[in-house]
Amino acid sequence: MTCGNQADIDIEQLAASARVGCRESFEQIVLHFEKRIFHFLLHMSRNRHDAEDLTQITFLKAYRDLQSYASGRSFGAWLFTIAKRTALNHLRSARRTEELTGDFVSQAEMPSTALERSDGQKNIWELARTLKPHAYEVLWLRYGEGFSVAETARVMNTNQIRVRVLLHRARAALAKKLERRKE
Amino acid sequence: MTMKLCWLCQKLISRRSEAVEPAPAWLRHHLSRCETCREFRDGQRHLTLSLTEHALAHVASPSQFLHGKIMAALDRDAALPESANNVFALWRRLAIPAFGVLVVLIIWLRNSLPQSHDAPFPMTTSSVASGASEKNSNAGENFLTWGKNLNQPLETELYLVASDARTALASLTETFLPRAYNAEAR
């Protein structure tokens, strides 16, 4: 199936044409989001291999469930919601495995360890990674991905008030860390 | 007093950073006079700006094969026979009615099982024990509470065991011994 040149078409339009069976449109969506979804899942799983597998599963689920995507809403938020649920399911089963094996997260992959390893010239986001997972997640979705508060709330499966509170706390914690680093 | 007001203002500035509507007049008035709060507001703005600006540099890159892996997985999924997906969808649709039927079946079995269970073994412990079957006219209730009947004084228990043994022996002799011998025994 051909769907024409879609270089200038926005994501919602690409999603609409992918929904009617245009595979090229979905490939463009994958190209647009794969790095961002991978990064988000890397933070959640803390393991590159798991993050790549989860990215693959996320796109597969999105492709299968394209019919359930309501056009007019943010496709990015919808995709990140799938990614988050996929990661949570994975973490749940991984936790069970961890109970059996006692060895799950490679310490070399932990953000705090990575921070200790690197030198003083750090990006503000590397400092943000040392915050609590929820704080980092809300900051990333709001400022990294540029989602609105409503979209962030949808991805995090919570309400807008809680997102605002989380943002407020995360910014305050980050500001404190920045001050401490300056000292 | 001023310190308290500054504390309140700074809390409000931080909380209002996602708000669309303009700040209240008293806050704007305070900001125009208080340098500390102005600095705090600028610091918050700077923080959010640097978070937005540095986000792109922070994004981790996946392996170069990730895109190929995703597309290959999509191709494999598309290559799956349509009938397999249909069968799965059908199973999903049937799951709830099937569960309902199963529940009804279990309830029906629970009510009917004691009646059929009592028939071949009329002299079992549960049925004999202190006339439990007579007291409980409801067969399902009897089935659920049979364990309570076991909690009897020792004499009753011994009597019941002996009674069961006698019944078992009688049925064995009727089944396996010749009729003539049975008649003599009577």
Contacts between the chains, C-beta under 8 A, distances in Angstrom:
chain1	res1	chain2	res2	distance
A	23	B	74	7.6
A	23	B	78	7.7
A	26	B	74	7.2
A	27	B	71	6.4
A	30	B	67	6.6
A	30	B	70	5.5
A	30	B	71	6.9
A	31	B	67	6.8
A	34	B	62	6.7
A	34	B	66	6.1
A	34	B	67	6.0
A	34	B	70	6.5
A	35	B	59	6.0
A	35	B	61	6.5
A	35	B	62	6.4
A	36	B	59	6.7
A	38	B	60	6.9
A	38	B	61	8.0
A	38	B	62	4.2
A	38	B	66	6.6
A	39	B	58	7.9
A	39	B	59	4.7
A	39	B	60	4.9
A	42	B	60	5.2
A	48	B	62	7.8
A	48	B	63	7.8
A	51	B	62	7.4
A	52	B	62	5.8
A	52	B	63	6.5
A	52	B	66	5.5
A	52	B	69	7.1
A	55	B	62	6.8
A	55	B	66	6.4
A	55	B	70	6.9
A	56	B	66	7.5
A	56	B	69	5.6
A	56	B	70	5.1
A	56	B	73	5.3
A	59	B	70	5.0
A	59	B	73	7.5
A	59	B	74	7.0
A	60	B	70	7.7
A	60	B	73	5.4
A	60	B	74	6.5
A	60	B	77	6.0
A	63	B	74	5.6
A	63	B	77	6.9
A	64	B	77	7.1
A	123	B	54	5.1
A	123	B	57	6.0
A	123	B	58	5.4
A	124	B	47	7.9
A	124	B	50	5.1
A	124	B	51	6.2
A	124	B	54	5.3
A	125	B	51	7.3
A	125	B	54	5.7
A	125	B	55	6.6
A	125	B	57	7.9
A	125	B	58	3.7
A	126	B	58	7.2
A	128	B	51	7.3
A	139	B	51	6.3
A	140	B	55	7.6
A	142	B	18	7.9
A	143	B	48	6.2
A	143	B	51	3.9
A	143	B	52	5.0
A	143	B	55	6.2
A	144	B	51	7.3
A	144	B	52	7.9
A	144	B	55	3.9
A	144	B	58	7.1
A	144	B	59	7.7
A	145	B	55	7.8
A	146	B	52	7.4
A	149	B	18	5.4
A	164	B	15	6.8
A	164	B	18	5.4
A	167	B	17	7.5
A	167	B	18	6.2
A	168	B	14	5.2
A	168	B	15	5.2
A	168	B	17	7.7
A	171	B	14	6.3
A	171	B	17	7.3
A	171	B	44	6.8
A	171	B	47	6.1
A	171	B	48	7.3
A	172	B	14	6.3
A	174	B	47	6.7
A	175	B	43	6.8
A	175	B	44	7.7
A	175	B	47	6.0
A	178	B	47	7.5
